[in-house]
Amino acid sequence: MTATKRPNPARRHHYLPECYQRLWAGDDGKVERFWIGHADRLMARRLAPAGVGWAPGLYDIPGEKDAWEVQRVETEFFAPLDAAAAPIMRAMIETGQAPRSSEDRTSWAMFVLAFLHRTPQHLAATLSKLAELNTELMPEVEERYAELKGPGDPPTFREWEARRNPHAIERSMLRSIMDLISNPKAGPYLVNLDWAVIDLSSADYGVMVGDNPVVLVPLQTPEGHLAIPLGPERLFVASEHAHLVRSIAKSPPRRTVRAVNRLMVERANEVLIAADRAQEPFVRKHFGTCRIGSLATGLHQPDRMR
């Protein structure tokens, strides 16, 4: 009997998860994707979520030979994270209510926090910052290594590490990214904030979403809140201040949609998603005009959605 060969895992790593993009999908199962093409020209195309918001091997583990081992960060961390969030998103859309159970709130908090680290822009910035910190610590490490190395060991720690595990630093950085998303302080803190799902269906236009989907105003400030679109007609909001959540909920939907869309469009790097092309002139005018940094480099965020 011939053993069935295990197929290689998909190489598309979605930083905008397919389950999230589907909130904008029409009856054709597709979303409207905007991006900047040749000669800074705004492009638009209707595509299935599988073809949007991804990069090949984005979370690959360097140094692994086996095709499945290379992708363990994607298959064992991000894929389960997205799968757990999918029914929670659907429930928020259907009921208009934020999740109540501790398990669902924890899953949703991690899913939202992941956006601050998982996109190509944020991932590269975080890895760069970790590399910088590693470089700063290296003189101390080399000094300690010089004290401990044996007669047959390489002259420097870098050479010793290169022989033992040439990808140790990169692998350590990926573990750090997962630790940041699973932060035992940040997650519970977000879980215990006031949460709300705001209905924006009466607005003239739908909410769009870019590759920086989380609006984050420092949470421990008087105007502190976090928001993320839930499809074209809903917005998730969390804050320490219940009155602030109520204020955003009472704001005219048209005003809130315009404020959110402006942030989504201005901060877009590679991609913006919408339900249709109704706002194409607005997108053309503002796409990528106010890009932000990452948590590693300092986020440029609004004082409040206005």
C-alpha positions as CSV (number, residue, x, y, z in Angstrom):
1,M,0.0,0.0,0.0
2,T,1.4,3.4,-1.0
3,A,1.3,6.1,1.8
4,T,-0.6,9.2,0.9
5,K,1.8,12.1,0.6
6,R,0.9,15.0,2.9
7,P,0.3,18.2,0.8
8,N,2.3,21.2,1.5
9,P,0.6,24.0,3.5
10,A,-0.7,27.1,1.8
11,R,2.0,29.8,1.4
12,R,-0.5,32.7,1.6
13,H,-0.3,34.1,5.1
14,H,-3.2,36.5,5.6
15,Y,-2.5,39.5,7.8
16,L,-6.1,40.5,7.1
17,P,-7.8,37.2,7.9
18,E,-10.3,35.8,5.4
19,C,-12.9,35.5,8.1
20,Y,-12.6,39.2,8.8
21,Q,-12.7,40.3,5.2
22,R,-15.9,38.2,4.6
23,L,-17.8,40.8,6.7
24,W,-17.5,43.1,3.6
25,A,-18.2,40.4,1.0
26,G,-21.2,40.8,-1.3
27,D,-23.5,38.1,-2.7
28,D,-20.7,37.2,-5.1
29,G,-18.5,36.4,-2.1
30,K,-16.0,39.1,-3.1
31,V,-14.8,42.4,-1.6
32,E,-13.7,45.6,-3.3
33,R,-9.9,45.9,-3.0
34,F,-8.2,49.3,-3.5
35,W,-4.5,49.7,-3.8
36,I,-1.9,52.1,-5.4
37,G,-0.5,50.7,-8.6
38,H,1.9,52.0,-11.3
39,A,2.5,55.7,-11.4
40,D,0.7,56.2,-8.1
41,R,-2.6,55.4,-9.7
42,L,-5.4,54.1,-7.5
43,M,-6.5,50.6,-8.6
44,A,-9.7,48.7,-7.7
45,R,-10.6,45.2,-8.3
46,R,-13.3,42.8,-7.0
47,L,-11.6,39.8,-5.4
48,A,-12.3,36.9,-3.1
49,P,-10.9,37.4,0.4
50,A,-8.5,34.5,-0.3
51,G,-6.7,36.8,-2.8
52,V,-6.5,40.0,-0.6
53,G,-4.5,41.0,2.5
54,W,-1.8,38.3,2.4
55,A,1.9,37.9,1.8
56,P,3.8,34.7,0.9
57,G,5.5,33.1,3.9
58,L,5.0,36.1,6.1
59,Y,5.3,34.1,9.3
60,D,7.8,31.5,8.1
61,I,10.2,30.1,10.8
62,P,13.7,30.5,9.3
63,G,15.9,27.4,9.4
64,E,13.2,24.8,9.3
65,K,13.4,22.3,6.4
66,D,10.0,20.6,6.7
67,A,7.3,22.5,4.8
68,W,4.9,22.2,7.8
69,E,7.4,23.0,10.4
70,V,8.3,26.2,8.6
71,Q,4.7,27.4,8.9
72,R,4.0,26.5,12.5
73,V,3.5,30.1,13.5
74,E,0.8,30.4,10.8
75,T,-0.9,27.0,11.3
76,E,-0.6,26.7,15.1
77,F,-0.9,30.3,16.2
78,F,-2.6,32.6,13.7
79,A,-5.0,30.1,12.1
80,P,-6.5,29.0,15.4
81,L,-6.7,32.6,16.6
82,D,-8.7,33.6,13.5
83,A,-10.9,30.5,13.7
84,A,-11.8,31.3,17.3
85,A,-12.7,34.9,16.3
86,A,-14.8,34.1,13.3
87,P,-18.0,33.0,15.2
88,I,-17.6,35.8,17.7
89,M,-17.6,38.3,14.8
90,R,-20.7,36.7,13.3
91,A,-22.5,36.9,16.6
92,M,-21.6,40.6,17.1
93,I,-23.0,41.3,13.6
94,E,-26.2,39.3,14.2
95,T,-27.0,40.5,17.7
96,G,-25.4,43.9,17.9
97,Q,-23.9,42.9,21.2
98,A,-20.3,42.5,22.4
99,P,-19.4,39.0,23.7
100,R,-20.0,38.3,27.3
101,S,-18.3,35.1,28.2
102,S,-14.8,35.2,29.5
103,E,-13.6,32.8,26.8
104,D,-15.1,34.7,23.9
105,R,-13.8,38.1,25.3
106,T,-10.3,36.7,25.6
107,S,-10.4,35.3,22.1
108,W,-11.6,38.5,20.6
109,A,-9.1,40.6,22.6
110,M,-6.2,38.5,21.2
111,F,-7.6,38.8,17.7
112,V,-7.7,42.6,17.9
113,L,-4.3,42.9,19.6
114,A,-2.8,40.7,16.8
115,F,-3.5,43.5,14.2
116,L,-1.0,45.7,16.0
117,H,1.8,43.2,15.2
118,R,0.8,40.8,12.4
119,T,0.7,43.1,9.3
120,P,3.9,43.3,7.2
121,Q,4.5,46.9,8.3
122,H,4.1,46.2,12.0
123,L,5.9,42.8,11.8
124,A,9.0,44.4,10.1
125,A,9.1,47.3,12.6
126,T,8.8,45.0,15.6
127,L,11.5,42.6,14.3
128,S,13.7,45.6,13.5
129,K,13.3,46.9,17.0
130,L,14.1,43.5,18.6
131,A,17.2,43.3,16.4
132,E,18.3,46.7,17.6
133,L,17.8,45.6,21.3
134,N,19.8,42.5,20.6
135,T,22.6,44.5,19.1
136,E,22.6,46.8,22.2
137,L,22.9,43.8,24.5
138,M,25.5,42.0,22.5
139,P,28.6,43.6,24.0
140,E,27.5,42.4,27.5
141,V,26.8,38.9,26.0
142,E,30.1,38.7,24.3
143,E,31.9,39.7,27.5
144,R,30.2,37.0,29.4
145,Y,30.9,34.5,26.7
146,A,34.6,35.3,26.8
147,E,34.6,34.4,30.5
148,L,32.8,31.1,30.0
149,K,34.1,29.7,26.6
150,G,36.2,26.7,26.5
151,P,39.4,26.1,24.5
152,G,37.6,24.5,21.6
153,D,34.9,27.1,21.4
154,P,34.8,29.8,18.7
155,P,36.3,33.2,19.7
156,T,33.0,35.1,19.8
157,F,29.5,34.4,20.9
158,R,28.1,35.3,17.4
159,E,30.3,32.7,15.8
160,W,29.3,30.1,18.5
161,E,25.6,30.9,17.9
162,A,26.0,30.8,14.1
163,R,27.3,27.2,14.4
164,R,24.8,26.1,16.9
165,N,21.7,27.8,15.5
166,P,22.2,30.3,12.7
167,H,18.6,31.5,12.8
168,A,18.3,31.7,16.6
169,I,17.7,35.5,16.6
170,E,15.0,35.4,13.9
171,R,13.3,32.5,15.6
172,S,13.4,34.3,19.0
173,M,11.9,37.3,17.4
174,L,8.9,35.3,16.1
175,R,8.4,33.9,19.5
176,S,8.4,37.4,20.9
177,I,5.7,38.5,18.4
178,M,3.5,35.7,19.6
179,D,4.2,36.6,23.3
180,L,3.3,40.2,22.6
181,I,-0.1,39.1,21.1
182,S,-0.7,36.7,24.0
183,N,0.5,39.3,26.6
184,P,-0.9,38.3,30.0
185,K,-1.3,41.9,30.9
186,A,-2.6,43.5,27.7
187,G,-5.2,40.8,27.0
188,P,-7.0,40.9,30.4
189,Y,-6.8,44.6,30.5
190,L,-8.7,44.8,27.2
191,V,-11.1,42.1,28.3
192,N,-12.2,44.2,31.3
193,L,-12.9,47.4,29.4
194,D,-16.4,48.6,28.5
195,W,-17.3,47.1,25.2
196,A,-20.0,48.0,22.7
197,V,-21.0,47.2,19.1
198,I,-22.3,50.3,17.4
199,D,-24.9,50.2,14.6
200,L,-24.0,52.4,11.7
201,S,-26.4,51.0,9.2
202,S,-28.3,54.3,8.8
203,A,-25.3,56.2,7.4
204,D,-25.2,57.1,3.8
205,Y,-22.0,55.1,3.1
206,G,-20.5,51.9,4.6
207,V,-17.4,51.6,6.7
208,M,-14.2,50.5,4.9
209,V,-11.2,48.8,6.4
210,G,-7.5,49.1,5.7
211,D,-4.4,47.2,6.7
212,N,-4.3,49.2,9.9
213,P,-7.8,48.3,11.1
214,V,-7.4,49.2,14.8
215,V,-8.0,52.8,15.9
216,L,-6.1,53.2,19.2
217,V,-6.2,56.3,21.3
218,P,-4.0,55.7,24.4
219,L,-6.5,53.8,26.6
220,Q,-5.5,55.3,30.0
221,T,-6.1,58.9,28.8
222,P,-9.5,60.8,29.2
223,E,-10.2,60.2,25.5
224,G,-8.8,56.7,25.4
225,H,-10.5,54.1,23.4
226,L,-10.0,51.3,20.8
227,A,-12.2,50.7,17.8
228,I,-12.2,48.3,14.9
229,P,-14.7,48.0,12.0
230,L,-17.0,45.0,11.9
231,G,-18.1,45.1,8.3
232,P,-19.7,48.1,6.5
233,E,-22.4,48.6,9.2
234,R,-20.9,47.9,12.6
235,L,-18.1,49.3,14.7
236,F,-16.6,47.6,17.8
237,V,-15.5,50.1,20.5
238,A,-13.8,49.5,23.9
239,S,-12.8,52.0,26.6
240,E,-12.1,52.5,30.3
241,H,-14.7,55.2,30.2
242,A,-18.4,54.0,29.8
243,H,-19.5,57.6,29.1
244,L,-17.0,57.8,26.1
245,V,-18.5,54.6,24.6
246,R,-22.0,56.0,25.0
247,S,-20.9,59.3,23.4
248,I,-19.5,57.5,20.4
249,A,-22.6,55.4,20.2
250,K,-24.9,58.5,20.3
251,S,-22.9,60.3,17.6
252,P,-24.6,60.6,14.3
253,P,-23.8,57.4,12.3
254,R,-22.8,59.4,9.2
255,R,-20.3,61.4,11.2
256,T,-18.8,58.3,12.8
257,V,-18.5,56.5,9.4
258,R,-16.8,59.4,7.9
259,A,-14.3,59.7,10.8
260,V,-13.5,56.0,10.7
261,N,-13.2,55.8,6.9
262,R,-10.9,58.7,6.9
263,L,-8.6,57.0,9.4
264,M,-8.8,53.7,7.5
265,V,-8.0,55.3,4.1
266,E,-5.3,57.7,5.3
267,R,-3.4,55.0,7.2
268,A,-3.6,52.3,4.5
269,N,-0.3,51.0,3.3
270,E,-0.9,48.3,0.8
271,V,-4.7,47.6,0.8
272,L,-8.1,49.0,1.6
273,I,-11.3,46.9,1.5
274,A,-14.8,48.1,0.9
275,A,-18.2,46.5,0.1
276,D,-18.3,48.4,-3.2
277,R,-16.7,51.3,-5.1
278,A,-19.2,54.0,-4.0
279,Q,-16.5,55.9,-2.2
280,E,-13.7,55.6,-4.8
281,P,-13.2,59.4,-5.2
282,F,-12.7,59.7,-1.4
283,V,-10.3,56.8,-1.4
284,R,-8.4,58.3,-4.4
285,K,-8.0,61.6,-2.5
286,H,-6.8,60.2,0.9
287,F,-5.2,56.8,0.3
288,G,-2.0,56.5,2.4
289,T,-1.7,60.2,3.1
290,C,-1.2,59.8,6.9
291,R,0.5,56.5,7.5
292,I,1.3,55.5,11.1
293,G,4.1,53.8,12.8
294,S,4.0,50.6,14.9
295,L,4.0,49.9,18.6
296,A,7.7,49.3,18.2
297,T,8.4,52.7,16.7
298,G,5.6,54.8,18.2
299,L,2.1,55.0,16.8
300,H,0.7,58.2,15.3
301,Q,-2.9,58.0,16.3
302,P,-5.8,60.4,16.5
303,D,-6.8,62.1,19.7
304,R,-10.3,60.8,19.1
305,M,-12.5,59.8,16.2
306,R,-14.1,63.1,15.0
